Amino acid sequence: MKQSKYLKGVLILLTLLLGFAGGHAWASEALADKITKYLGVAEQNILADSPFYASKNLSRRLDRAFTFNAGDRTVVDSNKLNEITRELADVYLSDGSQGLTNKTIEIYSSWSEYLAGDFSRINVNSEVSNIIVSNIISQSLKQIVVINELEKEGMDPLVAEIVRTAMVKNLTISLDALGGTKWSAITLDSATKLIDTITKKDILDALDKIVLTSKEATLRNLLKGVIINLAGLNF
């Protein structure tokens, strides 16, 4: 009788453990699908710890090297930053090491520097500058939303904040050049267009997170205006 109760207890425990593991796997898969939709980037199988990663990164650099217009280069940079954000998500979803996470963050920072350098070479008063700025803001917002989602799912808040800080820097790269009023208008327009693929709640949550953590009073006030206007729009 005791042995029967013991076996029954073991079976119950195994069932609970398998159920938890299955639930976690389903949650991870659902989040991965959501990230694919938000970033427009498929799961990345070659991560920074792969022997093939050097070739992957070389291919990225060649894409940039053979794009000669500074404005077009910012688009390349933004797209690569989306891809690296996806890598960071896949590292987290595959329970990657802290070392791999740190390496991926370093790579993100390097491409952020490319973005800053290329943006500094464009004429912000040109007819196409608004399109370039809108692209940078849109991609940065997507990336911030993804990090926000990963943090909700258990990513270390300190790691999330480090990455989000770099993403906010990209988001605001055009702020000084454009001035607060024009930058806010483009940010609102970019966020509104993203609602075709990202829920308004997720975008608002990400913007709220920036406001709550940002040390820049000017940025907080500008984003509060964007949030108020975005929240008031009916979709």
mmCIF file of the C-alpha atoms, coordinates in Angstrom:
data_MODEL
# 
_entry.id   MODEL 
# 
loop_
_atom_site.group_PDB 
_atom_site.id 
_atom_site.type_symbol 
_atom_site.label_atom_id 
_atom_site.label_alt_id 
_atom_site.label_comp_id 
_atom_site.label_asym_id 
_atom_site.label_entity_id 
_atom_site.label_seq_id 
_atom_site.pdbx_PDB_ins_code 
_atom_site.Cartn_x 
_atom_site.Cartn_y 
_atom_site.Cartn_z 
_atom_site.occupancy 
_atom_site.B_iso_or_equiv 
_atom_site.pdbx_formal_charge 
_atom_site.auth_seq_id 
_atom_site.auth_comp_id 
_atom_site.auth_asym_id 
_atom_site.auth_atom_id 
_atom_site.pdbx_PDB_model_num 
ATOM 1   C CA . MET A 1 1   ? 0.000  0.000  0.000   1.00 0.00 ? 1   MET A CA 1 
ATOM 2   C CA . LYS A 1 2   ? 2.788  2.407  0.952   1.00 0.00 ? 2   LYS A CA 1 
ATOM 3   C CA . GLN A 1 3   ? 4.633  1.565  -2.272  1.00 0.00 ? 3   GLN A CA 1 
ATOM 4   C CA . SER A 1 4   ? 1.455  2.236  -4.270  1.00 0.00 ? 4   SER A CA 1 
ATOM 5   C CA . LYS A 1 5   ? 1.030  5.653  -2.620  1.00 0.00 ? 5   LYS A CA 1 
ATOM 6   C CA . TYR A 1 6   ? 4.709  6.422  -3.252  1.00 0.00 ? 6   TYR A CA 1 
ATOM 7   C CA . LEU A 1 7   ? 4.419  5.567  -6.950  1.00 0.00 ? 7   LEU A CA 1 
ATOM 8   C CA . LYS A 1 8   ? 1.216  7.583  -7.219  1.00 0.00 ? 8   LYS A CA 1 
ATOM 9   C CA . GLY A 1 9   ? 2.996  10.566 -5.654  1.00 0.00 ? 9   GLY A CA 1 
ATOM 10  C CA . VAL A 1 10  ? 5.903  10.223 -8.079  1.00 0.00 ? 10  VAL A CA 1 
ATOM 11  C CA . LEU A 1 11  ? 3.510  10.089 -11.039 1.00 0.00 ? 11  LEU A CA 1 
ATOM 12  C CA . ILE A 1 12  ? 1.695  13.224 -9.836  1.00 0.00 ? 12  ILE A CA 1 
ATOM 13  C CA . LEU A 1 13  ? 5.020  15.052 -9.422  1.00 0.00 ? 13  LEU A CA 1 
ATOM 14  C CA . LEU A 1 14  ? 6.178  14.008 -12.904 1.00 0.00 ? 14  LEU A CA 1 
ATOM 15  C CA . THR A 1 15  ? 2.870  15.118 -14.393 1.00 0.00 ? 15  THR A CA 1 
ATOM 16  C CA . LEU A 1 16  ? 3.208  18.524 -12.745 1.00 0.00 ? 16  LEU A CA 1 
ATOM 17  C CA . LEU A 1 17  ? 6.807  18.903 -13.925 1.00 0.00 ? 17  LEU A CA 1 
ATOM 18  C CA . LEU A 1 18  ? 5.973  17.882 -17.476 1.00 0.00 ? 18  LEU A CA 1 
ATOM 19  C CA . GLY A 1 19  ? 3.001  20.221 -17.472 1.00 0.00 ? 19  GLY A CA 1 
ATOM 20  C CA . PHE A 1 20  ? 5.205  23.107 -16.302 1.00 0.00 ? 20  PHE A CA 1 
ATOM 21  C CA . ALA A 1 21  ? 7.839  22.324 -18.925 1.00 0.00 ? 21  ALA A CA 1 
ATOM 22  C CA . GLY A 1 22  ? 5.221  22.046 -21.636 1.00 0.00 ? 22  GLY A CA 1 
ATOM 23  C CA . GLY A 1 23  ? 3.626  25.321 -20.551 1.00 0.00 ? 23  GLY A CA 1 
ATOM 24  C CA . HIS A 1 24  ? 7.000  27.073 -20.549 1.00 0.00 ? 24  HIS A CA 1 
ATOM 25  C CA . ALA A 1 25  ? 7.810  25.718 -24.011 1.00 0.00 ? 25  ALA A CA 1 
ATOM 26  C CA . TRP A 1 26  ? 4.431  26.867 -25.318 1.00 0.00 ? 26  TRP A CA 1 
ATOM 27  C CA . ALA A 1 27  ? 4.922  30.326 -23.787 1.00 0.00 ? 27  ALA A CA 1 
ATOM 28  C CA . SER A 1 28  ? 8.405  30.599 -25.323 1.00 0.00 ? 28  SER A CA 1 
ATOM 29  C CA . GLU A 1 29  ? 7.092  29.538 -28.727 1.00 0.00 ? 29  GLU A CA 1 
ATOM 30  C CA . ALA A 1 30  ? 4.243  32.057 -28.526 1.00 0.00 ? 30  ALA A CA 1 
ATOM 31  C CA . LEU A 1 31  ? 6.682  34.835 -27.590 1.00 0.00 ? 31  LEU A CA 1 
ATOM 32  C CA . ALA A 1 32  ? 9.041  33.814 -30.408 1.00 0.00 ? 32  ALA A CA 1 
ATOM 33  C CA . ASP A 1 33  ? 6.164  34.042 -32.897 1.00 0.00 ? 33  ASP A CA 1 
ATOM 34  C CA . LYS A 1 34  ? 5.207  37.447 -31.520 1.00 0.00 ? 34  LYS A CA 1 
ATOM 35  C CA . ILE A 1 35  ? 8.788  38.689 -31.899 1.00 0.00 ? 35  ILE A CA 1 
ATOM 36  C CA . THR A 1 36  ? 8.903  37.410 -35.490 1.00 0.00 ? 36  THR A CA 1 
ATOM 37  C CA . LYS A 1 37  ? 5.763  39.400 -36.243 1.00 0.00 ? 37  LYS A CA 1 
ATOM 38  C CA . TYR A 1 38  ? 6.968  42.547 -34.473 1.00 0.00 ? 38  TYR A CA 1 
ATOM 39  C CA . LEU A 1 39  ? 10.511 42.684 -35.852 1.00 0.00 ? 39  LEU A CA 1 
ATOM 40  C CA . GLY A 1 40  ? 9.838  41.057 -39.203 1.00 0.00 ? 40  GLY A CA 1 
ATOM 41  C CA . VAL A 1 41  ? 12.884 38.861 -38.563 1.00 0.00 ? 41  VAL A CA 1 
ATOM 42  C CA . ALA A 1 42  ? 12.813 35.059 -38.406 1.00 0.00 ? 42  ALA A CA 1 
ATOM 43  C CA . GLU A 1 43  ? 14.456 33.028 -35.646 1.00 0.00 ? 43  GLU A CA 1 
ATOM 44  C CA . GLN A 1 44  ? 18.243 33.316 -35.775 1.00 0.00 ? 44  GLN A CA 1 
ATOM 45  C CA . ASN A 1 45  ? 20.016 29.962 -35.654 1.00 0.00 ? 45  ASN A CA 1 
ATOM 46  C CA . ILE A 1 46  ? 23.543 31.380 -35.955 1.00 0.00 ? 46  ILE A CA 1 
ATOM 47  C CA . LEU A 1 47  ? 24.284 33.251 -32.731 1.00 0.00 ? 47  LEU A CA 1 
ATOM 48  C CA . ALA A 1 48  ? 27.445 34.924 -31.472 1.00 0.00 ? 48  ALA A CA 1 
ATOM 49  C CA . ASP A 1 49  ? 28.846 31.682 -30.023 1.00 0.00 ? 49  ASP A CA 1 
ATOM 50  C CA . SER A 1 50  ? 28.687 29.898 -33.387 1.00 0.00 ? 50  SER A CA 1 
ATOM 51  C CA . PRO A 1 51  ? 31.883 29.310 -35.438 1.00 0.00 ? 51  PRO A CA 1 
ATOM 52  C CA . PHE A 1 52  ? 29.896 30.616 -38.422 1.00 0.00 ? 52  PHE A CA 1 
ATOM 53  C CA . TYR A 1 53  ? 29.039 33.928 -36.765 1.00 0.00 ? 53  TYR A CA 1 
ATOM 54  C CA . ALA A 1 54  ? 32.161 35.680 -38.076 1.00 0.00 ? 54  ALA A CA 1 
ATOM 55  C CA . SER A 1 55  ? 30.989 34.965 -41.635 1.00 0.00 ? 55  SER A CA 1 
ATOM 56  C CA . LYS A 1 56  ? 27.510 36.188 -40.787 1.00 0.00 ? 56  LYS A CA 1 
ATOM 57  C CA . ASN A 1 57  ? 28.870 39.440 -39.370 1.00 0.00 ? 57  ASN A CA 1 
ATOM 58  C CA . LEU A 1 58  ? 31.168 39.869 -42.391 1.00 0.00 ? 58  LEU A CA 1 
ATOM 59  C CA . SER A 1 59  ? 28.133 39.567 -44.661 1.00 0.00 ? 59  SER A CA 1 
ATOM 60  C CA . ARG A 1 60  ? 26.439 42.314 -42.679 1.00 0.00 ? 60  ARG A CA 1 
ATOM 61  C CA . ARG A 1 61  ? 29.446 44.573 -42.992 1.00 0.00 ? 61  ARG A CA 1 
ATOM 62  C CA . LEU A 1 62  ? 29.607 43.970 -46.739 1.00 0.00 ? 62  LEU A CA 1 
ATOM 63  C CA . ASP A 1 63  ? 25.940 44.937 -47.077 1.00 0.00 ? 63  ASP A CA 1 
ATOM 64  C CA . ARG A 1 64  ? 26.792 48.223 -45.403 1.00 0.00 ? 64  ARG A CA 1 
ATOM 65  C CA . ALA A 1 65  ? 30.072 48.730 -47.286 1.00 0.00 ? 65  ALA A CA 1 
ATOM 66  C CA . PHE A 1 66  ? 28.350 48.393 -50.663 1.00 0.00 ? 66  PHE A CA 1 
ATOM 67  C CA . THR A 1 67  ? 25.603 50.849 -49.727 1.00 0.00 ? 67  THR A CA 1 
ATOM 68  C CA . PHE A 1 68  ? 27.114 54.193 -50.641 1.00 0.00 ? 68  PHE A CA 1 
ATOM 69  C CA . ASN A 1 69  ? 24.382 56.687 -49.771 1.00 0.00 ? 69  ASN A CA 1 
ATOM 70  C CA . ALA A 1 70  ? 24.402 57.678 -46.066 1.00 0.00 ? 70  ALA A CA 1 
ATOM 71  C CA . GLY A 1 71  ? 20.603 57.714 -45.893 1.00 0.00 ? 71  GLY A CA 1 
ATOM 72  C CA . ASP A 1 72  ? 20.350 54.228 -47.383 1.00 0.00 ? 72  ASP A CA 1 
ATOM 73  C CA . ARG A 1 73  ? 23.020 53.095 -44.974 1.00 0.00 ? 73  ARG A CA 1 
ATOM 74  C CA . THR A 1 74  ? 20.893 54.142 -41.996 1.00 0.00 ? 74  THR A CA 1 
ATOM 75  C CA . VAL A 1 75  ? 18.197 51.807 -43.318 1.00 0.00 ? 75  VAL A CA 1 
ATOM 76  C CA . VAL A 1 76  ? 20.745 48.983 -43.535 1.00 0.00 ? 76  VAL A CA 1 
ATOM 77  C CA . ASP A 1 77  ? 21.936 49.787 -40.019 1.00 0.00 ? 77  ASP A CA 1 
ATOM 78  C CA . SER A 1 78  ? 18.389 49.790 -38.631 1.00 0.00 ? 78  SER A CA 1 
ATOM 79  C CA . ASN A 1 79  ? 17.612 46.466 -40.290 1.00 0.00 ? 79  ASN A CA 1 
ATOM 80  C CA . LYS A 1 80  ? 20.780 44.896 -38.903 1.00 0.00 ? 80  LYS A CA 1 
ATOM 81  C CA . LEU A 1 81  ? 19.893 46.206 -35.435 1.00 0.00 ? 81  LEU A CA 1 
ATOM 82  C CA . ASN A 1 82  ? 16.507 44.471 -35.785 1.00 0.00 ? 82  ASN A CA 1 
ATOM 83  C CA . GLU A 1 83  ? 18.327 41.256 -36.631 1.00 0.00 ? 83  GLU A CA 1 
ATOM 84  C CA . ILE A 1 84  ? 20.670 41.600 -33.647 1.00 0.00 ? 84  ILE A CA 1 
ATOM 85  C CA . THR A 1 85  ? 17.678 42.320 -31.391 1.00 0.00 ? 85  THR A CA 1 
ATOM 86  C CA . ARG A 1 86  ? 16.210 39.040 -32.630 1.00 0.00 ? 86  ARG A CA 1 
ATOM 87  C CA . GLU A 1 87  ? 19.500 37.312 -31.816 1.00 0.00 ? 87  GLU A CA 1 
ATOM 88  C CA . LEU A 1 88  ? 19.332 38.694 -28.298 1.00 0.00 ? 88  LEU A CA 1 
ATOM 89  C CA . ALA A 1 89  ? 15.766 37.403 -27.960 1.00 0.00 ? 89  ALA A CA 1 
ATOM 90  C CA . ASP A 1 90  ? 16.781 33.968 -29.242 1.00 0.00 ? 90  ASP A CA 1 
ATOM 91  C CA . VAL A 1 91  ? 19.693 33.863 -26.790 1.00 0.00 ? 91  VAL A CA 1 
ATOM 92  C CA . TYR A 1 92  ? 17.218 34.520 -23.983 1.00 0.00 ? 92  TYR A CA 1 
ATOM 93  C CA . LEU A 1 93  ? 14.613 32.063 -25.268 1.00 0.00 ? 93  LEU A CA 1 
ATOM 94  C CA . SER A 1 94  ? 17.248 29.327 -25.566 1.00 0.00 ? 94  SER A CA 1 
ATOM 95  C CA . ASP A 1 95  ? 18.506 29.984 -22.014 1.00 0.00 ? 95  ASP A CA 1 
ATOM 96  C CA . GLY A 1 96  ? 21.822 31.283 -23.313 1.00 0.00 ? 96  GLY A CA 1 
ATOM 97  C CA . SER A 1 97  ? 24.686 32.170 -21.021 1.00 0.00 ? 97  SER A CA 1 
ATOM 98  C CA . GLN A 1 98  ? 25.335 35.627 -19.621 1.00 0.00 ? 98  GLN A CA 1 
ATOM 99  C CA . GLY A 1 99  ? 28.551 35.711 -21.648 1.00 0.00 ? 99  GLY A CA 1 
ATOM 100 C CA . LEU A 1 100 ? 26.639 35.145 -24.899 1.00 0.00 ? 100 LEU A CA 1 
ATOM 101 C CA . THR A 1 101 ? 24.112 37.792 -23.894 1.00 0.00 ? 101 THR A CA 1 
ATOM 102 C CA . ASN A 1 102 ? 26.897 40.289 -23.182 1.00 0.00 ? 102 ASN A CA 1 
ATOM 103 C CA . LYS A 1 103 ? 28.557 39.517 -26.524 1.00 0.00 ? 103 LYS A CA 1 
ATOM 104 C CA . THR A 1 104 ? 25.305 40.128 -28.389 1.00 0.00 ? 104 THR A CA 1 
ATOM 105 C CA . ILE A 1 105 ? 24.811 43.422 -26.549 1.00 0.00 ? 105 ILE A CA 1 
ATOM 106 C CA . GLU A 1 106 ? 28.324 44.476 -27.585 1.00 0.00 ? 106 GLU A CA 1 
ATOM 107 C CA . ILE A 1 107 ? 27.484 43.716 -31.217 1.00 0.00 ? 107 ILE A CA 1 
ATOM 108 C CA . TYR A 1 108 ? 24.286 45.754 -30.908 1.00 0.00 ? 108 TYR A CA 1 
ATOM 109 C CA . SER A 1 109 ? 26.297 48.681 -29.520 1.00 0.00 ? 109 SER A CA 1 
ATOM 110 C CA . SER A 1 110 ? 28.756 48.481 -32.429 1.00 0.00 ? 110 SER A CA 1 
ATOM 111 C CA . TRP A 1 111 ? 25.956 48.705 -34.978 1.00 0.00 ? 111 TRP A CA 1 
ATOM 112 C CA . SER A 1 112 ? 24.391 51.569 -33.035 1.00 0.00 ? 112 SER A CA 1 
ATOM 113 C CA . GLU A 1 113 ? 27.650 53.454 -33.569 1.00 0.00 ? 113 GLU A CA 1 
ATOM 114 C CA . TYR A 1 114 ? 27.406 52.784 -37.314 1.00 0.00 ? 114 TYR A CA 1 
ATOM 115 C CA . LEU A 1 115 ? 23.871 54.162 -37.253 1.00 0.00 ? 115 LEU A CA 1 
ATOM 116 C CA . ALA A 1 116 ? 24.961 57.312 -35.421 1.00 0.00 ? 116 ALA A CA 1 
ATOM 117 C CA . GLY A 1 117 ? 27.840 57.867 -37.825 1.00 0.00 ? 117 GLY A CA 1 
ATOM 118 C CA . ASP A 1 118 ? 25.719 57.383 -40.933 1.00 0.00 ? 118 ASP A CA 1 
ATOM 119 C CA . PHE A 1 119 ? 22.926 59.592 -39.623 1.00 0.00 ? 119 PHE A CA 1 
ATOM 120 C CA . SER A 1 120 ? 25.413 62.395 -38.941 1.00 0.00 ? 120 SER A CA 1 
ATOM 121 C CA . ARG A 1 121 ? 26.212 62.450 -42.689 1.00 0.00 ? 121 ARG A CA 1 
ATOM 122 C CA . ILE A 1 122 ? 22.685 63.016 -43.964 1.00 0.00 ? 122 ILE A CA 1 
ATOM 123 C CA . ASN A 1 123 ? 21.092 66.386 -44.634 1.00 0.00 ? 123 ASN A CA 1 
ATOM 124 C CA . VAL A 1 124 ? 18.196 66.598 -42.165 1.00 0.00 ? 124 VAL A CA 1 
ATOM 125 C CA . ASN A 1 125 ? 16.642 69.410 -44.220 1.00 0.00 ? 125 ASN A CA 1 
ATOM 126 C CA . SER A 1 126 ? 16.366 67.289 -47.361 1.00 0.00 ? 126 SER A CA 1 
ATOM 127 C CA . GLU A 1 127 ? 13.047 65.997 -48.673 1.00 0.00 ? 127 GLU A CA 1 
ATOM 128 C CA . VAL A 1 128 ? 13.899 62.389 -47.806 1.00 0.00 ? 128 VAL A CA 1 
ATOM 129 C CA . SER A 1 129 ? 15.142 63.103 -44.276 1.00 0.00 ? 129 SER A CA 1 
ATOM 130 C CA . ASN A 1 130 ? 11.692 62.619 -42.703 1.00 0.00 ? 130 ASN A CA 1 
ATOM 131 C CA . ILE A 1 131 ? 11.494 59.160 -44.291 1.00 0.00 ? 131 ILE A CA 1 
ATOM 132 C CA . ILE A 1 132 ? 14.950 58.267 -42.973 1.00 0.00 ? 132 ILE A CA 1 
ATOM 133 C CA . VAL A 1 133 ? 14.137 59.559 -39.482 1.00 0.00 ? 133 VAL A CA 1 
ATOM 134 C CA . SER A 1 134 ? 10.775 57.768 -39.478 1.00 0.00 ? 134 SER A CA 1 
ATOM 135 C CA . ASN A 1 135 ? 12.504 54.498 -40.379 1.00 0.00 ? 135 ASN A CA 1 
ATOM 136 C CA . ILE A 1 136 ? 15.006 54.840 -37.530 1.00 0.00 ? 136 ILE A CA 1 
ATOM 137 C CA . ILE A 1 137 ? 12.267 55.697 -35.039 1.00 0.00 ? 137 ILE A CA 1 
ATOM 138 C CA . SER A 1 138 ? 10.005 52.859 -36.246 1.00 0.00 ? 138 SER A CA 1 
ATOM 139 C CA . GLN A 1 139 ? 12.729 50.225 -36.003 1.00 0.00 ? 139 GLN A CA 1 
ATOM 140 C CA . SER A 1 140 ? 13.886 51.509 -32.607 1.00 0.00 ? 140 SER A CA 1 
ATOM 141 C CA . LEU A 1 141 ? 10.317 51.382 -31.277 1.00 0.00 ? 141 LEU A CA 1 
ATOM 142 C CA . LYS A 1 142 ? 9.969  47.793 -32.501 1.00 0.00 ? 142 LYS A CA 1 
ATOM 143 C CA . GLN A 1 143 ? 13.170 46.834 -30.715 1.00 0.00 ? 143 GLN A CA 1 
ATOM 144 C CA . ILE A 1 144 ? 12.130 48.542 -27.479 1.00 0.00 ? 144 ILE A CA 1 
ATOM 145 C CA . VAL A 1 145 ? 8.761  46.755 -27.566 1.00 0.00 ? 145 VAL A CA 1 
ATOM 146 C CA . VAL A 1 146 ? 10.551 43.395 -27.948 1.00 0.00 ? 146 VAL A CA 1 
ATOM 147 C CA . ILE A 1 147 ? 12.886 44.058 -25.003 1.00 0.00 ? 147 ILE A CA 1 
ATOM 148 C CA . ASN A 1 148 ? 9.868  45.135 -22.989 1.00 0.00 ? 148 ASN A CA 1 
ATOM 149 C CA . GLU A 1 149 ? 8.173  41.823 -23.833 1.00 0.00 ? 149 GLU A CA 1 
ATOM 150 C CA . LEU A 1 150 ? 11.273 39.833 -22.883 1.00 0.00 ? 150 LEU A CA 1 
ATOM 151 C CA . GLU A 1 151 ? 11.479 41.646 -19.558 1.00 0.00 ? 151 GLU A CA 1 
ATOM 152 C CA . LYS A 1 152 ? 7.828  40.794 -18.864 1.00 0.00 ? 152 LYS A CA 1 
ATOM 153 C CA . GLU A 1 153 ? 8.730  37.146 -19.519 1.00 0.00 ? 153 GLU A CA 1 
ATOM 154 C CA . GLY A 1 154 ? 11.571 37.176 -16.999 1.00 0.00 ? 154 GLY A CA 1 
ATOM 155 C CA . MET A 1 155 ? 14.628 38.741 -18.614 1.00 0.00 ? 155 MET A CA 1 
ATOM 156 C CA . ASP A 1 156 ? 16.957 40.242 -15.999 1.00 0.00 ? 156 ASP A CA 1 
ATOM 157 C CA . PRO A 1 157 ? 15.728 43.849 -15.561 1.00 0.00 ? 157 PRO A CA 1 
ATOM 158 C CA . LEU A 1 158 ? 19.317 45.100 -15.425 1.00 0.00 ? 158 LEU A CA 1 
ATOM 159 C CA . VAL A 1 159 ? 20.113 43.456 -18.775 1.00 0.00 ? 159 VAL A CA 1 
ATOM 160 C CA . ALA A 1 160 ? 16.857 44.760 -20.258 1.00 0.00 ? 160 ALA A CA 1 
ATOM 161 C CA . GLU A 1 161 ? 17.655 48.278 -19.078 1.00 0.00 ? 161 GLU A CA 1 
ATOM 162 C CA . ILE A 1 162 ? 21.167 48.211 -20.586 1.00 0.00 ? 162 ILE A CA 1 
ATOM 163 C CA . VAL A 1 163 ? 19.781 47.191 -23.973 1.00 0.00 ? 163 VAL A CA 1 
ATOM 164 C CA . ARG A 1 164 ? 16.809 49.546 -23.772 1.00 0.00 ? 164 ARG A CA 1 
ATOM 165 C CA . THR A 1 165 ? 19.155 52.457 -23.013 1.00 0.00 ? 165 THR A CA 1 
ATOM 166 C CA . ALA A 1 166 ? 21.059 51.760 -26.241 1.00 0.00 ? 166 ALA A CA 1 
ATOM 167 C CA . MET A 1 167 ? 17.780 51.504 -28.152 1.00 0.00 ? 167 MET A CA 1 
ATOM 168 C CA . VAL A 1 168 ? 16.480 54.780 -26.724 1.00 0.00 ? 168 VAL A CA 1 
ATOM 169 C CA . LYS A 1 169 ? 19.711 56.434 -27.829 1.00 0.00 ? 169 LYS A CA 1 
ATOM 170 C CA . ASN A 1 170 ? 18.967 55.274 -31.380 1.00 0.00 ? 170 ASN A CA 1 
ATOM 171 C CA . LEU A 1 171 ? 15.344 56.363 -31.047 1.00 0.00 ? 171 LEU A CA 1 
ATOM 172 C CA . THR A 1 172 ? 16.401 59.901 -30.133 1.00 0.00 ? 172 THR A CA 1 
ATOM 173 C CA . ILE A 1 173 ? 19.348 60.202 -32.517 1.00 0.00 ? 173 ILE A CA 1 
ATOM 174 C CA . SER A 1 174 ? 17.490 62.781 -34.610 1.00 0.00 ? 174 SER A CA 1 
ATOM 175 C CA . LEU A 1 175 ? 16.021 64.771 -31.718 1.00 0.00 ? 175 LEU A CA 1 
ATOM 176 C CA . ASP A 1 176 ? 18.673 67.506 -31.560 1.00 0.00 ? 176 ASP A CA 1 
ATOM 177 C CA . ALA A 1 177 ? 18.758 67.906 -35.333 1.00 0.00 ? 177 ALA A CA 1 
ATOM 178 C CA . LEU A 1 178 ? 14.986 68.166 -35.742 1.00 0.00 ? 178 LEU A CA 1 
ATOM 179 C CA . GLY A 1 179 ? 13.889 69.892 -32.556 1.00 0.00 ? 179 GLY A CA 1 
ATOM 180 C CA . GLY A 1 180 ? 11.293 68.589 -30.111 1.00 0.00 ? 180 GLY A CA 1 
ATOM 181 C CA . THR A 1 181 ? 8.121  69.536 -31.999 1.00 0.00 ? 181 THR A CA 1 
ATOM 182 C CA . LYS A 1 182 ? 9.063  67.933 -35.317 1.00 0.00 ? 182 LYS A CA 1 
ATOM 183 C CA . TRP A 1 183 ? 10.630 64.892 -33.639 1.00 0.00 ? 183 TRP A CA 1 
ATOM 184 C CA . SER A 1 184 ? 7.477  64.304 -31.556 1.00 0.00 ? 184 SER A CA 1 
ATOM 185 C CA . ALA A 1 185 ? 5.268  64.569 -34.653 1.00 0.00 ? 185 ALA A CA 1 
ATOM 186 C CA . ILE A 1 186 ? 7.365  62.016 -36.563 1.00 0.00 ? 186 ILE A CA 1 
ATOM 187 C CA . THR A 1 187 ? 7.492  59.726 -33.519 1.00 0.00 ? 187 THR A CA 1 
ATOM 188 C CA . LEU A 1 188 ? 3.707  59.825 -33.149 1.00 0.00 ? 188 LEU A CA 1 
ATOM 189 C CA . ASP A 1 189 ? 3.236  59.150 -36.865 1.00 0.00 ? 189 ASP A CA 1 
ATOM 190 C CA . SER A 1 190 ? 5.751  56.267 -36.769 1.00 0.00 ? 190 SER A CA 1 
ATOM 191 C CA . ALA A 1 191 ? 4.128  54.719 -33.678 1.00 0.00 ? 191 ALA A CA 1 
ATOM 192 C CA . THR A 1 192 ? 0.662  55.046 -35.226 1.00 0.00 ? 192 THR A CA 1 
ATOM 193 C CA . LYS A 1 193 ? 1.755  53.213 -38.383 1.00 0.00 ? 193 LYS A CA 1 
ATOM 194 C CA . LEU A 1 194 ? 3.217  50.372 -36.296 1.00 0.00 ? 194 LEU A CA 1 
ATOM 195 C CA . ILE A 1 195 ? -0.217 49.563 -34.919 1.00 0.00 ? 195 ILE A CA 1 
ATOM 196 C CA . ASP A 1 196 ? -0.845 47.551 -38.082 1.00 0.00 ? 196 ASP A CA 1 
ATOM 197 C CA . THR A 1 197 ? 1.544  44.920 -36.659 1.00 0.00 ? 197 THR A CA 1 
ATOM 198 C CA . ILE A 1 198 ? 2.039  45.805 -32.982 1.00 0.00 ? 198 ILE A CA 1 
ATOM 199 C CA . THR A 1 199 ? -0.792 46.348 -30.515 1.00 0.00 ? 199 THR A CA 1 
ATOM 200 C CA . LYS A 1 200 ? -1.273 49.893 -29.307 1.00 0.00 ? 200 LYS A CA 1 
ATOM 201 C CA . LYS A 1 201 ? -1.019 48.627 -25.728 1.00 0.00 ? 201 LYS A CA 1 
ATOM 202 C CA . ASP A 1 202 ? 2.439  47.134 -26.343 1.00 0.00 ? 202 ASP A CA 1 
ATOM 203 C CA . ILE A 1 203 ? 3.663  50.382 -27.907 1.00 0.00 ? 203 ILE A CA 1 
ATOM 204 C CA . LEU A 1 204 ? 2.220  52.457 -25.062 1.00 0.00 ? 204 LEU A CA 1 
ATOM 205 C CA . ASP A 1 205 ? 3.745  50.096 -22.483 1.00 0.00 ? 205 ASP A CA 1 
ATOM 206 C CA . ALA A 1 206 ? 7.157  50.514 -24.111 1.00 0.00 ? 206 ALA A CA 1 
ATOM 207 C CA . LEU A 1 207 ? 6.855  54.311 -24.229 1.00 0.00 ? 207 LEU A CA 1 
ATOM 208 C CA . ASP A 1 208 ? 5.695  54.349 -20.600 1.00 0.00 ? 208 ASP A CA 1 
ATOM 209 C CA . LYS A 1 209 ? 8.748  52.304 -19.662 1.00 0.00 ? 209 LYS A CA 1 
ATOM 210 C CA . ILE A 1 210 ? 11.053 54.852 -21.290 1.00 0.00 ? 210 ILE A CA 1 
ATOM 211 C CA . VAL A 1 211 ? 9.316  57.733 -19.517 1.00 0.00 ? 211 VAL A CA 1 
ATOM 212 C CA . LEU A 1 212 ? 9.569  55.995 -16.151 1.00 0.00 ? 212 LEU A CA 1 
ATOM 213 C CA . THR A 1 213 ? 13.269 55.170 -16.495 1.00 0.00 ? 213 THR A CA 1 
ATOM 214 C CA . SER A 1 214 ? 14.648 58.062 -18.544 1.00 0.00 ? 214 SER A CA 1 
ATOM 215 C CA . LYS A 1 215 ? 16.811 60.630 -16.783 1.00 0.00 ? 215 LYS A CA 1 
ATOM 216 C CA . GLU A 1 216 ? 16.206 63.172 -19.554 1.00 0.00 ? 216 GLU A CA 1 
ATOM 217 C CA . ALA A 1 217 ? 13.380 65.504 -18.524 1.00 0.00 ? 217 ALA A CA 1 
ATOM 218 C CA . THR A 1 218 ? 12.986 66.850 -22.064 1.00 0.00 ? 218 THR A CA 1 
ATOM 219 C CA . LEU A 1 219 ? 12.613 63.338 -23.490 1.00 0.00 ? 219 LEU A CA 1 
ATOM 220 C CA . ARG A 1 220 ? 10.115 62.369 -20.788 1.00 0.00 ? 220 ARG A CA 1 
ATOM 221 C CA . ASN A 1 221 ? 7.938  65.391 -21.560 1.00 0.00 ? 221 ASN A CA 1 
ATOM 222 C CA . LEU A 1 222 ? 8.081  64.845 -25.317 1.00 0.00 ? 222 LEU A CA 1 
ATOM 223 C CA . LEU A 1 223 ? 7.158  61.178 -24.970 1.00 0.00 ? 223 LEU A CA 1 
ATOM 224 C CA . LYS A 1 224 ? 4.319  61.998 -22.573 1.00 0.00 ? 224 LYS A CA 1 
ATOM 225 C CA . GLY A 1 225 ? 2.861  64.097 -25.366 1.00 0.00 ? 225 GLY A CA 1 
ATOM 226 C CA . VAL A 1 226 ? 3.259  61.232 -27.828 1.00 0.00 ? 226 VAL A CA 1 
ATOM 227 C CA . ILE A 1 227 ? 1.638  58.826 -25.357 1.00 0.00 ? 227 ILE A CA 1 
ATOM 228 C CA . ILE A 1 228 ? -1.335 61.117 -24.728 1.00 0.00 ? 228 ILE A CA 1 
ATOM 229 C CA . ASN A 1 229 ? -1.934 61.597 -28.444 1.00 0.00 ? 229 ASN A CA 1 
ATOM 230 C CA . LEU A 1 230 ? -1.424 57.939 -29.305 1.00 0.00 ? 230 LEU A CA 1 
ATOM 231 C CA . ALA A 1 231 ? -3.724 56.780 -26.487 1.00 0.00 ? 231 ALA A CA 1 
ATOM 232 C CA . GLY A 1 232 ? -6.426 59.154 -27.710 1.00 0.00 ? 232 GLY A CA 1 
ATOM 233 C CA . LEU A 1 233 ? -6.448 57.775 -31.250 1.00 0.00 ? 233 LEU A CA 1 
ATOM 234 C CA . ASN A 1 234 ? -9.218 55.311 -32.096 1.00 0.00 ? 234 ASN A CA 1 
ATOM 235 C CA . PHE A 1 235 ? -8.364 52.165 -34.051 1.00 0.00 ? 235 PHE A CA 1 
# 
